[in-house]
Amino acid sequence: MPIGWSVLISKQNRSNGNERSNKTKNGNTDITEANGKGSNPKNRKRKAPQAENEDNDDDTKNDGSKSSGKRERTKNHESSNLSRKDKKEKTKHADNQNGISTAQNSVEIQKKHSAAADGDLRSKLVERLKGSRFRFINEQLYKTTGEEAKKLFQEDPDSFTAYHEGYRHQIAQWSMNPLDRMIKSIKKLPKDTIVADFGCGEARLAQSIPNQTYSLDLVSHNSSVIACDMANTPLESNYVNVVVFCLSLMGTNLLDFILEANRVLKVGGLLKIAEVSSRFDNVNEFVANVKKCGFTLVNKDTKHKLFYFINFKKERTLNKKESSSL
């Protein structure tokens, strides 16, 4: 018999049993038999569906609990999905912000690189202009007398500054600076040696040696420099022990410079010359002309590719008649 129907049948049997009990009271029938509580097996079996129904109620409760748990899990799952979605949205937003920030940084970097490139270009152009101006002034100095060069710088002092800026730039490209060698050689001389630096520029020689030094140039670069024409210095005659020409034999009247060196030097004093090798058409002819000015050759070094180093000693002082005949 199907489960569920047995519950209804059990109620009907209980109703019939009551009727039989009433009849027994009237007809003296056995109460136990009338109520059906004897050994009738059907009455015992009819209680089983109740337990089954209780199981069904428990199952229903369990199903309800399971459904509630399922709904809770579904709710949690949905909440988790929303949380993951929010995280994805936040991550996406953060990525977008990072992307914007990265793009902005990239633009800033490009601007900096562009500015740096522009700065480098301007620097190169300025250096080229300085180099061009230096070469132009340098060429003018070779084509004029010392007096004319002095006048040029007096009328345009910026030209002198530009010339020495270009000179420093030129020196930086050389494998050696002749002035360094000149400084090294003079440091070997007695400390009471008096030095005259003809065409001293920024007077680095005087700053590098312990000796008393007279720094001479067309324009006074600082208070220690005496501005004058190298052919007519304010130094006393027969006064100094060493005269230096370091890359400064420039002009059309070189003879006048050498004669002035002869005048201010003591007999036995040294004339030290360092000059660009390309300046000499014939170095031996140059040495011969210097000898005519009262000097003897001490030594010459022409092995270097860029520079010649020549040392002379003053043998005698020339008088005006001898000087004018040269």
MIDRENTI-824951 format. One record per residue (C-alpha): chain; z, y, x. Coordinates in Angstrom, 3 decimals. Layout:
BEGIN
+--------+----------+----------+----------+
: chaine :        z :        y :        x :
+--------+----------+----------+----------+
:      A :        Z :        Y :        X :
...
+--------+----------+----------+----------+
***
This chain:
BEGIN
+--------+----------+----------+----------+
: chaine :        z :        y :        x :
+--------+----------+----------+----------+
:      A :    0.000 :    0.000 :    0.000 :
:      A :   -0.946 :    3.397 :    1.448 :
:      A :    1.797 :    5.605 :    2.877 :
:      A :    2.725 :    8.354 :    0.428 :
:      A :    2.158 :    6.418 :   -2.731 :
:      A :    5.253 :    4.264 :   -2.009 :
:      A :    7.489 :    7.296 :   -2.443 :
:      A :    6.271 :    7.779 :   -6.033 :
:      A :    6.639 :    4.076 :   -6.858 :
:      A :   10.192 :    4.063 :   -5.534 :
:      A :   11.112 :    6.811 :   -8.021 :
:      A :    9.609 :    4.828 :  -10.977 :
:      A :   11.530 :    1.670 :  -10.012 :
:      A :   14.733 :    3.633 :   -9.789 :
:      A :   14.103 :    4.896 :  -13.371 :
:      A :   13.435 :    1.335 :  -14.735 :
:      A :   16.537 :    0.055 :  -13.000 :
:      A :   18.674 :    2.584 :  -14.843 :
:      A :   17.216 :    1.463 :  -18.185 :
:      A :   18.041 :   -2.155 :  -17.369 :
:      A :   21.552 :   -1.157 :  -16.409 :
:      A :   22.049 :    0.495 :  -19.771 :
:      A :   20.801 :   -2.628 :  -21.536 :
:      A :   23.192 :   -4.784 :  -19.563 :
:      A :   26.094 :   -2.735 :  -20.670 :
:      A :   25.030 :   -3.386 :  -24.212 :
:      A :   23.865 :   -7.011 :  -23.730 :
:      A :   26.386 :   -8.186 :  -21.111 :
:      A :   23.803 :   -8.696 :  -18.443 :
:      A :   24.738 :   -8.814 :  -14.627 :
:      A :   25.057 :   -5.227 :  -13.311 :
:      A :   23.941 :   -6.162 :   -9.825 :
:      A :   20.795 :   -7.829 :  -11.050 :
:      A :   20.087 :   -5.045 :  -13.558 :
:      A :   20.278 :   -2.388 :  -10.825 :
:      A :   18.084 :   -4.544 :   -8.587 :
:      A :   20.534 :   -4.501 :   -5.672 :
:      A :   20.734 :   -8.257 :   -5.224 :
:      A :   18.640 :  -10.243 :   -2.860 :
:      A :   15.353 :   -8.774 :   -4.128 :
:      A :   13.443 :   -8.023 :   -0.915 :
:      A :   11.251 :   -5.410 :   -2.574 :
:      A :   14.213 :   -3.101 :   -3.008 :
:      A :   15.027 :   -3.221 :    0.747 :
:      A :   11.459 :   -2.567 :    1.796 :
:      A :   11.127 :    0.487 :   -0.436 :
:      A :   13.459 :    2.499 :    1.901 :
:      A :   11.154 :    2.107 :    4.893 :
:      A :    8.663 :    4.730 :    3.736 :
:      A :   11.495 :    7.269 :    3.767 :
:      A :   12.030 :    6.731 :    7.503 :
:      A :    8.306 :    6.885 :    7.974 :
:      A :    8.287 :   10.127 :    6.035 :
:      A :   11.047 :   11.443 :    8.282 :
:      A :    8.915 :   10.464 :   11.255 :
:      A :    6.070 :   12.344 :    9.632 :
:      A :    8.356 :   15.352 :    9.225 :
:      A :    9.306 :   15.054 :   12.882 :
:      A :    5.632 :   14.732 :   13.758 :
:      A :    4.928 :   17.783 :   11.656 :
:      A :    7.695 :   19.631 :   13.459 :
:      A :    6.358 :   18.383 :   16.761 :
:      A :    2.863 :   19.376 :   15.728 :
:      A :    4.217 :   22.770 :   14.753 :
:      A :    5.998 :   23.013 :   18.048 :
:      A :    2.844 :   21.925 :   19.839 :
:      A :    0.816 :   24.425 :   17.829 :
:      A :    3.356 :   27.105 :   18.634 :
:      A :    3.222 :   26.097 :   22.309 :
:      A :   -0.547 :   26.069 :   22.192 :
:      A :   -0.588 :   29.527 :   20.618 :
:      A :    1.856 :   30.700 :   23.277 :
:      A :   -0.322 :   29.219 :   26.013 :
:      A :   -3.402 :   30.775 :   24.403 :
:      A :   -1.586 :   34.073 :   24.251 :
:      A :   -0.519 :   33.739 :   27.877 :
:      A :   -4.033 :   32.728 :   28.860 :
:      A :   -5.479 :   35.708 :   27.052 :
:      A :   -2.856 :   37.918 :   28.663 :
:      A :   -3.723 :   36.398 :   32.055 :
:      A :   -7.410 :   36.977 :   31.388 :
:      A :   -6.682 :   40.589 :   30.475 :
:      A :   -4.555 :   40.932 :   33.599 :
:      A :   -7.358 :   39.505 :   35.748 :
:      A :   -9.833 :   41.760 :   33.981 :
:      A :   -7.619 :   44.761 :   34.643 :
:      A :   -7.310 :   43.718 :   38.268 :
:      A :  -11.084 :   43.358 :   38.503 :
:      A :  -11.535 :   46.791 :   36.932 :
:      A :   -8.973 :   48.280 :   39.314 :
:      A :  -10.598 :   46.515 :   42.268 :
:      A :  -14.013 :   47.710 :   41.128 :
:      A :  -12.668 :   51.243 :   40.752 :
:      A :  -11.029 :   51.037 :   44.169 :
:      A :  -14.270 :   49.695 :   45.656 :
:      A :  -16.165 :   52.565 :   44.041 :
:      A :  -13.666 :   55.024 :   45.438 :
:      A :  -13.890 :   53.363 :   48.837 :
:      A :  -17.660 :   53.475 :   48.564 :
:      A :  -17.543 :   57.178 :   47.748 :
:      A :  -15.077 :   57.769 :   50.566 :
:      A :  -17.240 :   55.763 :   52.972 :
:      A :  -20.327 :   57.689 :   51.894 :
:      A :  -18.494 :   60.981 :   52.366 :
:      A :  -17.280 :   59.876 :   55.776 :
:      A :  -20.814 :   58.854 :   56.676 :
:      A :  -22.104 :   62.270 :   55.637 :
:      A :  -19.361 :   63.966 :   57.672 :
:      A :  -20.169 :   61.804 :   60.696 :
:      A :  -23.860 :   62.624 :   60.345 :
:      A :  -23.002 :   66.314 :   60.142 :
:      A :  -20.846 :   66.048 :   63.258 :
:      A :  -23.580 :   64.160 :   65.090 :
:      A :  -26.122 :   66.725 :   63.968 :
:      A :  -23.850 :   69.579 :   65.056 :
:      A :  -23.246 :   67.829 :   68.375 :
:      A :  -26.991 :   67.320 :   68.823 :
:      A :  -27.601 :   70.982 :   68.021 :
:      A :  -24.854 :   71.941 :   70.446 :
:      A :  -26.374 :   69.732 :   73.152 :
:      A :  -29.795 :   71.241 :   72.514 :
:      A :  -28.440 :   74.779 :   72.727 :
:      A :  -26.560 :   73.880 :   75.895 :
:      A :  -29.714 :   72.451 :   77.421 :
:      A :  -31.714 :   75.517 :   76.456 :
:      A :  -29.026 :   77.804 :   77.877 :
:      A :  -28.962 :   75.784 :   81.099 :
:      A :  -32.743 :   75.928 :   81.326 :
:      A :  -32.688 :   79.671 :   80.794 :
:      A :  -30.012 :   80.019 :   83.443 :
:      A :  -32.056 :   77.863 :   85.788 :
:      A :  -35.197 :   79.874 :   85.083 :
:      A :  -33.404 :   83.165 :   85.642 :
:      A :  -31.856 :   81.845 :   88.851 :
:      A :  -35.245 :   80.820 :   90.203 :
:      A :  -36.730 :   84.194 :   89.258 :
:      A :  -33.924 :   86.158 :   90.961 :
:      A :  -34.024 :   83.845 :   93.947 :
:      A :  -37.736 :   84.477 :   94.357 :
:      A :  -37.180 :   88.239 :   94.175 :
:      A :  -34.550 :   88.049 :   96.906 :
:      A :  -37.003 :   86.349 :   99.240 :
:      A :  -39.601 :   89.017 :   98.555 :
:      A :  -37.439 :   92.112 :   99.088 :
:      A :  -35.405 :   93.638 :  101.857 :
:      A :  -31.625 :   93.464 :  101.876 :
:      A :  -31.382 :   97.110 :  100.815 :
:      A :  -33.727 :   96.562 :   97.853 :
:      A :  -31.801 :   93.446 :   96.786 :
:      A :  -28.550 :   95.387 :   96.903 :
:      A :  -30.054 :   98.079 :   94.686 :
:      A :  -31.309 :   95.401 :   92.243 :
:      A :  -27.847 :   93.948 :   91.753 :
:      A :  -26.192 :   97.372 :   91.539 :
:      A :  -28.499 :   98.386 :   88.706 :
:      A :  -28.048 :   95.056 :   86.908 :
:      A :  -24.662 :   93.473 :   87.800 :
:      A :  -25.286 :   90.649 :   85.257 :
:      A :  -28.145 :   89.499 :   87.457 :
:      A :  -25.735 :   88.789 :   90.281 :
:      A :  -23.495 :   86.754 :   87.920 :
:      A :  -26.505 :   84.885 :   86.527 :
:      A :  -27.748 :   84.183 :   90.046 :
:      A :  -24.477 :   82.583 :   91.128 :
:      A :  -24.165 :   80.598 :   87.884 :
:      A :  -27.623 :   79.174 :   88.559 :
:      A :  -26.636 :   78.615 :   92.185 :
:      A :  -23.612 :   76.534 :   91.131 :
:      A :  -25.808 :   74.517 :   88.783 :
:      A :  -28.274 :   73.922 :   91.611 :
:      A :  -25.563 :   72.811 :   94.014 :
:      A :  -24.284 :   70.244 :   91.508 :
:      A :  -27.642 :   68.464 :   91.734 :
:      A :  -27.639 :   68.187 :   95.526 :
:      A :  -26.444 :   65.128 :   97.389 :
:      A :  -24.334 :   67.424 :   99.593 :
:      A :  -23.162 :   71.009 :   99.729 :
:      A :  -23.903 :   72.606 :  103.133 :
:      A :  -20.846 :   74.832 :  102.780 :
:      A :  -18.591 :   71.748 :  102.878 :
:      A :  -19.976 :   70.837 :  106.268 :
:      A :  -19.586 :   74.434 :  107.456 :
:      A :  -15.935 :   74.489 :  106.356 :
:      A :  -15.248 :   71.213 :  108.125 :
:      A :  -16.704 :   72.460 :  111.409 :
:      A :  -14.811 :   75.788 :  111.373 :
:      A :  -11.494 :   74.033 :  110.685 :
:      A :  -11.879 :   72.423 :  114.100 :
:      A :  -11.852 :   75.843 :  115.803 :
:      A :   -8.663 :   77.638 :  116.963 :
:      A :   -6.741 :   79.285 :  114.128 :
:      A :   -7.050 :   82.737 :  115.748 :
:      A :  -10.834 :   82.538 :  115.410 :
:      A :  -12.147 :   85.505 :  113.379 :
:      A :  -14.976 :   84.640 :  110.977 :
:      A :  -17.574 :   86.794 :  109.239 :
:      A :  -19.292 :   85.160 :  106.246 :
:      A :  -22.646 :   86.874 :  105.668 :
:      A :  -23.789 :   86.358 :  102.083 :
:      A :  -20.489 :   84.807 :  101.017 :
:      A :  -21.161 :   84.590 :   97.258 :
:      A :  -17.823 :   83.673 :   95.646 :
:      A :  -16.042 :   83.682 :   99.025 :
:      A :  -15.214 :   79.968 :   98.958 :
:      A :  -15.326 :   79.743 :  102.759 :
:      A :  -12.493 :   82.263 :  103.134 :
:      A :  -10.460 :   80.367 :  100.541 :
:      A :  -10.935 :   77.053 :  102.364 :
:      A :  -10.027 :   77.875 :  105.957 :
:      A :   -6.845 :   79.273 :  107.554 :
:      A :   -8.705 :   81.762 :  109.724 :
:      A :   -9.033 :   85.495 :  109.173 :
:      A :  -12.344 :   85.823 :  107.365 :
:      A :  -14.484 :   88.780 :  106.338 :
:      A :  -16.494 :   87.948 :  103.239 :
:      A :  -19.671 :   90.028 :  102.916 :
:      A :  -22.265 :   90.157 :  100.128 :
:      A :  -24.557 :   92.520 :   98.226 :
:      A :  -22.106 :   92.688 :   95.307 :
:      A :  -18.341 :   92.307 :   95.376 :
:      A :  -17.536 :   89.184 :   93.344 :
:      A :  -13.797 :   89.769 :   93.804 :
:      A :  -11.468 :   92.121 :   95.668 :
:      A :  -11.738 :   90.083 :   98.864 :
:      A :  -15.502 :   90.580 :   99.131 :
:      A :  -17.014 :   93.564 :  100.958 :
:      A :  -20.188 :   94.782 :   99.218 :
:      A :  -22.838 :   95.758 :  101.742 :
:      A :  -26.312 :   95.124 :  103.101 :
:      A :  -26.229 :   92.232 :  105.587 :
:      A :  -28.301 :   94.336 :  107.951 :
:      A :  -25.663 :   97.052 :  107.999 :
:      A :  -22.086 :   95.797 :  107.702 :
:      A :  -18.899 :   97.889 :  108.191 :
:      A :  -17.569 :   95.496 :  110.860 :
:      A :  -16.837 :   96.709 :  114.374 :
:      A :  -19.111 :   95.739 :  117.246 :
:      A :  -18.135 :   92.785 :  119.444 :
:      A :  -15.280 :   91.936 :  117.083 :
:      A :  -15.677 :   88.498 :  115.456 :
:      A :  -15.862 :   85.013 :  116.932 :
:      A :  -18.094 :   83.341 :  114.336 :
:      A :  -20.871 :   84.583 :  112.042 :
:      A :  -21.947 :   82.285 :  109.209 :
:      A :  -25.214 :   82.283 :  107.284 :
:      A :  -24.941 :   79.492 :  104.726 :
:      A :  -28.066 :   79.527 :  102.525 :
:      A :  -28.065 :   83.316 :  102.782 :
:      A :  -30.928 :   84.166 :  105.140 :
:      A :  -32.946 :   85.718 :  102.336 :
:      A :  -35.284 :   88.701 :  102.405 :
:      A :  -38.225 :   90.072 :  104.294 :
:      A :  -36.096 :   91.581 :  107.084 :
:      A :  -34.402 :   88.493 :  108.547 :
:      A :  -34.637 :   89.983 :  112.022 :
:      A :  -32.288 :   92.788 :  110.971 :
:      A :  -29.700 :   90.225 :  109.828 :
:      A :  -29.790 :   88.387 :  113.152 :
:      A :  -29.517 :   91.622 :  115.123 :
:      A :  -26.474 :   92.640 :  113.021 :
:      A :  -24.898 :   89.292 :  113.806 :
:      A :  -25.478 :   89.951 :  117.499 :
:      A :  -23.801 :   93.356 :  117.186 :
:      A :  -20.552 :   92.187 :  115.516 :
:      A :  -20.143 :   88.993 :  117.555 :
:      A :  -18.221 :   88.822 :  120.769 :
:      A :  -20.117 :   87.478 :  123.736 :
:      A :  -19.716 :   83.714 :  123.604 :
:      A :  -19.284 :   83.868 :  119.833 :
:      A :  -21.055 :   81.398 :  117.526 :
:      A :  -23.883 :   81.993 :  115.064 :
:      A :  -23.868 :   79.131 :  112.542 :
:      A :  -26.852 :   78.736 :  110.206 :
:      A :  -27.380 :   76.289 :  107.339 :
:      A :  -30.629 :   76.652 :  105.444 :
:      A :  -32.961 :   74.763 :  103.111 :
:      A :  -35.451 :   72.788 :  105.193 :
:      A :  -38.402 :   73.897 :  103.068 :
:      A :  -37.790 :   77.497 :  104.164 :
:      A :  -39.038 :   76.681 :  107.657 :
:      A :  -42.722 :   76.538 :  108.401 :
:      A :  -41.868 :   75.806 :  112.016 :
:      A :  -38.196 :   75.358 :  112.907 :
:      A :  -38.880 :   75.548 :  116.660 :
:      A :  -40.568 :   78.922 :  116.246 :
:      A :  -37.559 :   80.149 :  114.319 :
:      A :  -35.219 :   79.008 :  117.108 :
:      A :  -37.370 :   80.820 :  119.674 :
:      A :  -37.189 :   84.101 :  117.705 :
:      A :  -33.386 :   83.884 :  117.403 :
:      A :  -33.118 :   83.401 :  121.169 :
:      A :  -34.951 :   86.679 :  121.647 :
:      A :  -32.049 :   88.373 :  119.873 :
:      A :  -29.598 :   87.496 :  122.661 :
:      A :  -28.646 :   83.904 :  121.657 :
:      A :  -28.914 :   80.487 :  123.218 :
:      A :  -29.321 :   77.265 :  121.198 :
:      A :  -26.216 :   75.055 :  121.058 :
:      A :  -27.590 :   72.314 :  118.800 :
:      A :  -29.692 :   71.707 :  115.717 :
:      A :  -29.586 :   68.977 :  113.098 :
:      A :  -32.851 :   68.526 :  111.206 :
:      A :  -32.259 :   64.926 :  110.095 :
:      A :  -31.089 :   65.791 :  106.600 :
:      A :  -33.806 :   65.784 :  103.930 :
:      A :  -32.792 :   69.058 :  102.288 :
:      A :  -31.025 :   71.144 :  104.918 :
:      A :  -31.210 :   72.156 :  108.564 :
:      A :  -28.053 :   72.992 :  110.511 :
:      A :  -28.547 :   75.156 :  113.620 :
:      A :  -25.840 :   76.555 :  115.946 :
:      A :  -26.336 :   79.381 :  118.473 :
:      A :  -24.077 :   81.102 :  120.979 :
:      A :  -24.226 :   84.823 :  121.728 :
:      A :  -25.338 :   85.223 :  125.292 :
:      A :  -25.513 :   89.047 :  125.501 :
:      A :  -25.460 :   92.167 :  123.387 :
:      A :  -28.835 :   93.779 :  122.775 :
:      A :  -29.158 :   97.501 :  123.156 :
:      A :  -31.102 :   99.656 :  120.693 :
:      A :  -34.212 :   99.730 :  122.871 :
:      A :  -34.309 :   95.937 :  123.053 :
:      A :  -33.696 :   95.618 :  119.334 :
:      A :  -36.476 :   98.044 :  118.448 :
:      A :  -38.968 :   96.216 :  120.654 :
:      A :  -38.591 :   92.898 :  118.762 :
+--------+----------+----------+----------+
***
